[in-house]
């Protein structure tokens, strides 16, 4: 059996406010062709199908059209689990209908954990693959809050809840295996941050769970799982250098910092002990960051214009000279080209303005955590107390974020 592992589509994602529907459509069409070319029989999507809990009608249309098309292809099974960006209710709504197309959707941790254990069958109705379809596990799904708990207590309970969830499913899988005539491969999904995982600045990765994230060690995942199909981190990577513990990564660059990465989907072959083949995803829209002084910026724009290619640009001016007409010079250089600027950052003039008035503040490039950190610094809170306050602040942010998604 051939299985394709992908995740983090983020349908509906905007890049500095620019819609990217053409890119997402191109990717889904490519993915459909990839499934046909490699004879993929099962598709696993490990969370963050949408970028928002309230995706646009166009994003929903692309999603359902894709599922409809591949249900008539060689792909006999689809496993979809929710990520932290997804609305569990929205994904689960058509679940019973989609099951008639052998499309299995798990939007949130199920009341009956056995519902997350899915046995896929071949064309002769023989079991051929077992999947532990675990979605993003929210705090309230696996941990009971108690008054007076410290942040450390919450973190430990969260870790224990995740561990118990996976080991309970693995025990069910063992019992199911004993009922079969022969053993079949066991795959599990997950949407969390593994210890040692790599990210990129500005890639939009949320810190999940509590504090700086209860990062999940592989000792919390049962060893008998033959392959762990992970989502959440956008860089394709192995976990702890293990071939069978992998993030497929996002198929499209979610930020300019990801622009130079080779995006992948992962092809598994169960006939070869779940061997893994990396399939490169084409670049559907070129992104380029130009960073330097005004001469370098204008010269690079001239070089890119000669390529006569559609390229989205991020301009970062960091020269010593104070340039107050950076936008005018940039847009003038772009005339008659297929280049499009999405963001211009003039740190030199910004720093100059700040020096003129110490009372001027900006939230444009500050995260909520950075704003809170500045408040702590201004209040001269001692460092040991700052750590505890920051963990509590991030815990509150996470709880608020999860509550919004849980209700949708």
C-alpha positions in Angstrom: 0.0 0.0 0.0 1.2 3.5 -0.8 0.4 6.3 1.6 1.0 10.0 1.1 1.6 12.2 4.2 1.0 15.9 3.9 -0.1 18.7 6.3 -0.4 22.4 7.0 -2.1 23.4 3.8 -3.4 26.6 5.4 -6.0 27.2 2.7 -7.0 30.8 2.7 -3.7 32.1 4.1 -2.8 35.6 3.1 0.7 36.9 2.6 0.7 40.5 4.0 -3.0 40.8 3.0 -2.6 39.3 -0.5 -4.9 36.5 -1.4 -3.2 33.3 -2.6 -6.1 31.3 -4.1 -4.3 30.6 -7.3 -1.4 29.1 -5.5 -3.6 26.8 -3.4 -5.6 25.7 -6.4 -2.3 24.9 -8.2 -1.1 22.9 -5.3 -4.3 20.9 -5.0 -4.2 20.1 -8.7 -0.6 19.1 -8.4 -1.4 16.9 -5.4 -4.2 15.2 -7.4 -1.8 14.5 -10.2 0.8 13.3 -7.7 -1.7 10.8 -6.2 -2.4 9.4 -9.7 1.3 9.3 -10.8 2.5 7.4 -7.7 -0.6 5.2 -7.3 -1.3 6.5 -3.8 -4.0 4.5 -2.1 -4.3 6.5 1.2 -3.8 10.2 1.9 -3.1 11.5 5.4 -3.5 15.2 6.1 -2.0 15.9 9.6 -3.8 19.1 10.5 -4.1 22.8 9.6 -6.2 22.3 6.5 -7.4 25.8 6.8 -5.6 28.9 8.0 -8.6 30.2 9.9 -11.4 28.8 12.0 -13.8 30.6 9.7 -12.5 29.9 6.2 -13.9 31.7 3.2 -16.4 30.1 0.9 -13.7 29.8 -1.8 -11.4 27.9 0.5 -14.2 25.5 1.4 -15.0 25.0 -2.2 -11.4 24.1 -3.1 -11.3 21.7 -0.1 -14.5 19.8 -1.0 -13.8 19.8 -4.8 -10.5 18.2 -4.1 -12.0 15.6 -1.9 -14.7 14.9 -4.5 -12.1 14.4 -7.2 -9.7 12.1 -5.4 -12.6 10.0 -4.1 -12.9 8.9 -7.8 -9.2 8.2 -8.1 -6.8 5.4 -7.1 -6.8 6.9 -3.6 -9.2 4.7 -1.7 -8.9 6.2 1.7 -8.4 9.8 3.1 -7.5 10.5 6.8 -7.9 14.2 7.9 -7.3 15.4 11.4 -7.7 19.0 12.7 -4.8 21.2 13.6 -4.7 24.2 15.9 -5.8 26.6 13.1 -8.8 24.5 12.2 -12.3 24.7 13.6 -13.2 21.2 15.0 -16.9 21.8 14.5 -16.5 22.9 10.9 -14.4 19.9 10.0 -16.6 17.4 11.8 -19.9 18.7 10.4 -19.9 16.6 7.2 -18.0 13.7 8.8 -20.8 11.1 8.5 -21.4 12.0 4.8 -17.7 11.9 4.0 -17.4 8.4 5.5 -19.4 7.1 2.6 -16.5 8.2 0.4 -14.0 6.5 2.7 -12.9 10.0 3.9 -12.3 9.9 7.7 -12.3 13.2 9.5 -11.4 13.7 13.2 -11.9 17.3 14.3 -11.3 16.9 18.0 -10.5 14.3 20.5 -13.5 11.9 20.5 -15.6 11.0 23.4 -15.1 7.4 22.6 -11.3 7.0 21.9 -11.9 4.0 19.8 -13.3 6.3 17.1 -9.8 7.5 16.5 -8.6 4.0 15.7 -9.3 3.5 12.0 -8.6 0.2 10.1 -8.3 0.6 6.4 -9.2 -2.3 4.1 -8.0 -3.3 0.6 -10.3 -3.9 -2.3 -11.1 -7.5 -1.0 -12.1 -6.1 2.4 -9.0 -7.4 4.1 -7.3 -5.1 6.7 -4.2 -3.5 5.3 -3.4 -0.5 7.5 -4.2 0.7 11.0 -4.3 4.5 11.7 -4.4 6.3 15.1 -6.1 9.5 13.8 -5.1 11.9 16.6 -6.0 15.6 16.0 -4.6 18.6 17.8 -5.2 17.8 21.5 -6.6 20.9 23.3 -6.1 21.5 26.9 -9.7 20.9 27.9 -9.8 17.6 25.9 -7.2 15.8 28.0 -6.7 17.7 31.3 -9.0 18.6 34.2 -8.2 22.1 35.6 -8.0 22.5 39.4 -7.9 25.7 41.4 -4.5 26.7 42.7 -2.5 24.8 40.1 0.9 26.2 39.2 2.0 26.6 35.6 4.4 23.7 36.2 1.5 21.5 37.4 -0.5 22.4 34.3 2.4 21.6 32.0 3.0 18.2 33.6 -0.7 17.3 33.4 -0.8 18.3 29.8 2.2 16.1 28.9 0.7 13.2 30.9 -2.7 13.7 29.1 -1.0 13.6 25.7 1.0 10.5 26.7 -2.0 8.7 28.1 -4.0 9.5 25.0 -1.5 7.9 22.7 -0.7 4.9 24.9 -4.4 4.2 25.3 -4.9 4.2 21.6 -1.8 2.0 21.2 -3.2 -0.5 23.6 -6.5 -0.6 21.6 -4.4 -1.2 18.5 -2.6 -4.1 20.1 -5.8 -5.8 20.9 -7.1 -5.2 17.4 -3.9 -6.6 15.9 -4.4 -9.8 17.9 -7.8 -10.3 16.2 -6.2 -10.2 12.7 -4.8 -13.1 10.7 -1.6 -11.2 10.2 -0.1 -8.0 11.5 -0.6 -4.7 9.6 1.4 -1.5 9.8 0.4 1.0 12.4 0.5 4.8 11.6 -0.3 7.6 14.0 -1.0 11.3 13.3 -0.1 14.2 15.5 -0.3 18.0 15.5 2.1 19.3 18.1 5.7 20.6 18.6 8.2 17.8 19.1 11.3 18.6 21.1 14.1 19.8 18.9 11.8 20.8 16.1 12.9 23.5 13.7 10.9 26.6 12.8 11.6 29.9 11.0 11.1 33.4 12.3 7.8 34.8 11.1 6.4 31.5 10.0 3.3 31.9 12.0 3.8 28.9 14.2 1.7 29.3 17.4 3.2 28.2 20.7 0.8 25.5 21.6 -0.4 24.4 25.0 1.2 26.3 28.0 4.2 28.6 28.3 6.9 28.1 25.7 5.0 25.1 24.6 4.9 21.8 26.3 7.2 20.3 23.7 6.5 16.6 23.2 9.4 14.2 23.5 9.3 11.0 21.6 9.2 9.0 24.8 5.6 10.1 25.0 4.8 8.3 21.8 4.5 4.4 21.8 7.5 2.8 20.2 5.3 0.2 18.3 3.9 3.0 16.1 5.6 2.2 12.7 5.3 5.8 11.4 4.3 9.1 13.1 2.8 11.5 10.6 3.2 15.0 12.1 1.8 18.4 11.3 2.3 21.9 12.8 5.9 22.8 11.9 6.3 24.2 8.4 9.8 22.9 7.7 9.9 19.3 6.4 12.1 17.4 8.9 12.8 14.2 10.7 12.3 14.1 14.5 15.5 13.1 16.4 16.9 12.0 13.0 14.4 9.1 12.8 13.1 8.2 9.4 9.7 7.1 10.7 8.9 10.2 12.8 8.4 13.1 10.4 6.9 16.5 9.7 5.9 16.8 6.1 5.9 20.6 6.4 3.7 23.1 4.7 3.5 22.7 0.9 3.5 26.5 0.3 5.8 29.0 1.9 3.8 30.7 4.7 6.3 33.6 4.9 9.2 35.1 3.1 11.5 33.3 5.6 10.4 30.0 4.1 10.9 31.1 0.5 14.1 29.2 -0.1 13.1 25.9 1.4 12.3 22.9 -0.7 8.7 21.9 0.2 7.8 18.2 0.3 5.1 15.6 0.6 6.1 12.2 1.9 5.4 8.9 0.2 5.3 5.7 2.3 5.3 2.2 0.9 4.1 -0.5 3.3 5.5 -3.3 1.2 9.0 -2.1 2.1 8.5 -1.7 5.8 7.1 1.8 5.4 10.0 3.2 3.5 9.8 7.0 3.0 10.3 8.8 -0.2 10.5 12.6 -0.3 8.6 14.1 -3.2 9.4 17.8 -4.0 6.5 20.2 -4.3 6.9 22.7 -7.1 7.1 26.4 -6.3 3.8 27.9 -7.5 4.7 31.5 -6.7 8.2 32.9 -6.4 9.0 35.0 -3.3 12.1 37.1 -2.8 13.4 39.3 0.0 15.7 42.2 -0.9 17.7 43.5 2.0 20.3 46.2 1.9 20.9 49.9 1.0 19.0 51.7 -1.7 21.6 51.0 -4.4 21.5 47.2 -3.7 17.6 47.3 -3.6 17.3 49.1 -7.0 20.0 47.0 -8.6 18.4 43.7 -7.5 15.0 44.9 -8.8 16.6 45.6 -12.1 18.1 42.0 -12.2 14.7 40.4 -11.3 12.9 42.4 -13.9 15.1 40.9 -16.6 13.9 37.4 -15.6 10.3 38.4 -16.6 8.9 36.2 -13.9 6.0 36.8 -11.5 7.8 37.4 -8.1 6.4 38.8 -4.8 8.9 41.0 -3.0 9.7 42.0 0.5 11.9 45.0 0.7 14.1 45.6 3.8 16.0 48.8 3.8 18.9 48.8 6.3 21.3 51.3 4.8 23.0 54.1 6.8 21.5 56.9 4.7 18.1 58.3 5.8 15.8 57.7 2.8 12.3 59.3 3.1 11.1 58.4 -0.4 11.9 54.7 -0.3 8.4 53.7 -1.5 8.5 56.2 -4.4 11.9 55.0 -5.6 10.9 51.3 -5.2 7.6 51.6 -7.1 9.2 53.7 -9.8 11.8 50.9 -10.4 9.0 48.3 -10.6 7.1 50.0 -13.5 6.5 47.8 -16.4 7.5 44.6 -14.6 5.8 41.5 -13.3 7.2 42.1 -9.8 4.9 43.0 -6.9 6.0 44.4 -3.6 4.0 43.2 -0.6 6.0 44.9 2.2 8.5 47.7 2.5 10.4 48.0 5.8 12.5 51.1 6.4 14.1 50.5 9.7 16.5 53.4 9.3 13.7 56.0 9.3 11.7 54.2 11.9 14.7 54.2 14.3 15.3 57.9 13.5 11.7 58.8 14.4 12.0 56.8 17.7 15.1 58.8 18.5 13.3 62.1 18.0 10.6 61.2 20.4 11.0 58.6 23.1 7.2 58.7 23.8 6.4 57.2 20.3 5.5 53.5 20.5 4.4 51.0 17.8 2.7 47.6 17.9 3.1 46.9 14.2 5.8 44.2 14.7 5.3 43.3 18.3 3.6 40.0 19.4 1.4 40.0 22.5 4.2 38.3 24.4 6.6 41.1 23.4 4.2 43.8 24.6 3.7 42.0 27.9 7.5 41.6 28.2 7.9 45.4 27.8 5.3 46.0 30.5 7.3 43.8 32.8 10.5 45.6 32.0 9.0 49.0 32.5 7.6 47.9 35.9 11.1 46.6 36.8 9.8 43.2 37.7 12.7 40.9 38.9 13.7 38.2 36.4 12.6 35.2 38.5 9.1 36.7 38.8 9.1 37.6 35.1 9.4 33.9 34.1 6.4 32.9 36.1 4.3 35.8 34.9 5.2 35.1 31.3 4.2 31.5 31.6 0.9 32.6 33.2 0.3 35.2 30.4 1.0 32.6 27.7 -1.3 30.1 29.4 -4.1 32.7 29.4 -3.5 33.4 25.7 -3.6 29.7 24.8 -6.7 29.1 26.8 -8.4 32.1 25.1 -7.3 30.8 21.6 -8.6 27.3 22.3 -11.9 28.5 23.7 -12.5 30.5 20.5 -11.8 27.5 18.4 -13.7 25.0 20.6 -16.9 27.1 20.3 -16.8 27.4 16.5 
